[in-house]
């Protein structure tokens, strides 16, 4: 298992959606993540993250129109449009600033996704978007925290598994030879042969695919 905390810079041209799916998948491949969990987080109060339609751009246009209608620029009025219209108190940073804070609150600042086979697990028509709520250009910082299995872990796992399997498969052979080496009658009968066969057997345990050595101590097939 491995975990990485990293950062990506996303340049936004102004209000709208920026598809960051390919950038995230490139980051996953670069860091050799095979399977795990990825948390995305933006440390800003006027942009957000969302998962939505990746085919028809009119979906994003309608989302933007809906959000602007829901959160007007100048101030707020009750949802039933009754009562007094109230101007925003926080207005020092431009007419789009306070609406951007509200739109961020209504959406998401973080997302959690699964990684499988070195890519994000997403639906066919899904993409990850950074949703910029300000009108001007901004440089946004996206933080990524991934936890999971990387390629090196996978290789190590299979190597250890093969070593364990080899030891389990061949364990009875050296044990039998060791018992014979401690048997005085066998040692006196063919001491040199037993030593030689034991050395060859150890060699074959290290390389079980080597069929060149023929080892047939007494009582072994």
N, C-alpha and C positions, 0 to 999 in steps of 0.2 A: 504494500500500500504506500501511496505517496500523496502529498498535498502541496499545492502551489498557490501562492497569492501573487497576482500580477495585475497590470494596469494597461488599458488601451486608451488612446486619445482618439476621440471622434470629432471631426470638424463638421459643424452644422451650418447650412447656408441661410438659416432662418426658420420660421415656423413651418412645421411639417414633419414627415416621417423619413427616417434613414434606416434602410434595411442593413442590419449588422450581422445577419446570419452567417454569411460566408467568412467574415472576419473572425467570428468566434470559432468556426470549424477549422480555419487555418491555425488558430492558436492551439486548438486541441491536438492537431496533427504535429505541430512544431514541438509540443511538450510531450508527445508520444503517449497520450492518454488513450487507453483502450476501452475502459469501462469505469463508470463512476458517477459522481454527482457534481454538477457545476452550479455555483451561485453567482449571479450577476447583480451588481449593485452600482447605482450612480449616486455620488455624493453631491447632488445638486437639488435645489428647491424649485426649479422652474423648467425642468424637463423630466421625462419619465420613460419607463420601459413597458412594452406591450407585445403580445403575440396576436397576430391577426392575419387576414387574407393576404396572400402573396401573388395572386394572379391578376385580379381586376383592380386597377388603380383607383377606380371610382369608389371602391369601398373606403379607401383611406380619405378620399375627398369628402365623402359623406360623414365620416367620423369627425373630421376637422370642423365641418359645418355644424354638426350637432353640438360639439363641445363649445364652439363660439356662441351658439344660441343659448346653451345652458349656463355659460359663465360670460356675461357681457363685460365689455371693457370698462365702462364708466362707473358702475356701482351695482347694487343689488336691489331686487324687489322680491317680494314673496312669490312662490311658485304659481299662485293663482292670479298673479299680476295685480293684486289688490294691495292697498296700503301705500305708504310713502316710499319713494325711490331714494336710496341711501348711497351717497358717494363713498368710494373707498378712502379710508384714512391713510393707508400706505400708498403714496403716489409719487414719491420723490424720484423713482427710477424709471419713470415712463408709464404711459397708459397701458402697456402690455404686461407690466411687472406683476401687479397683484392678481390679475386674472391667471397668469402663468402659475403662481403659487397655488391657487385654488384648483386648477386643472391637474397639477401634480398630485395634490392631495386626493383627488377623485380617481386617480389611476394608480400606478405602481412604481416604486423606486427600486424594487429588486425582483428577481425571478430565480426560481430553482428548476433546473432541468437535468434529465438523465443523459449520460454519455454511453453509447454502445457502438462497438465496431469503429471507434475513432471518429465519431460524429455525433451531433446532437440528435436526440430522439424527438422528432417533430412530425406532424401530420403532413400529408401531401400538399395541402394548400396553406400551410402555416409558415410564417417567418417571424423573426424577432426584430422589433423596431425600437430605435431610440426616437422618442417623440419630443421634438423641440417645441416649446410653448412660447418662446420669445421671438420677436420679429427680426432681430438682428443676428449676425453671425456669432457663433460661440464655439469655444473649444471645450468639449465635455470629456470628463474622465470617467471611464467605466472600469470598475474593479471586478476581478474574476478570482474566485476561490474554488479550486477543483480538488476533490478528494477521490482517489480510486486507484485502479490497477493500471500501471504503465507497461510498456513493452518489455523493459528490463525485468520487472517482477514476473511477468508471464514466462519469460525464458528461464529465469531462475527456478520457478516452480516446476517446470517440466524437467529441468536438469536434476533437481532434487528428487522428483518422483521416479525418474529412471534409475537413479543411484539406489534408492530404497528398494525398487523392484529387483534390481540386480542382486543386491545383498540378500533379499528374501529368497530369491530363486536359487542361489548358489550356496546358501549358508550351510546346508547339510553336507556338501562335498568336502570343504576344508575341515569340518568337524570330524568327519570320518577319518580323514588322513591324520589329523592331530591325535585322535585316539590310537591309531596304529603306531604313530611315532612314539607314544608312551607305553606301548606294549613291547616288553623286552624281547619276546620271542620273534616278533616281526622285525624289530630293529636289528637283532643279531642275524636274522635270516637274510635280509636284503636292506641294509642300512643305507647304502648309497642310492639304491633305486627309489626308496621311499622319500629321501631328501629331494632327489631330482624331480619326482612326480609332484611333490608338495610345491616346489618352486614353480613348476609349469602350471599347476592348478591356480596358484595365486595370479599368474600372468593372465590366464583365461578369465578370471573373475574381473580383472581390470578391463579386459577387452573381450566380452562374451561373444562377439561376432567373429572372433578369430578361430577358424576351424582347422588351422594348420597343425596345431599341437594335439597330439593324440595322447590322452592321459588315461591309463587303465591300471591304477593300483589294484592290488589284490582285493577282491570282493566288490569292486566298483565296475559299473557298466559304462 
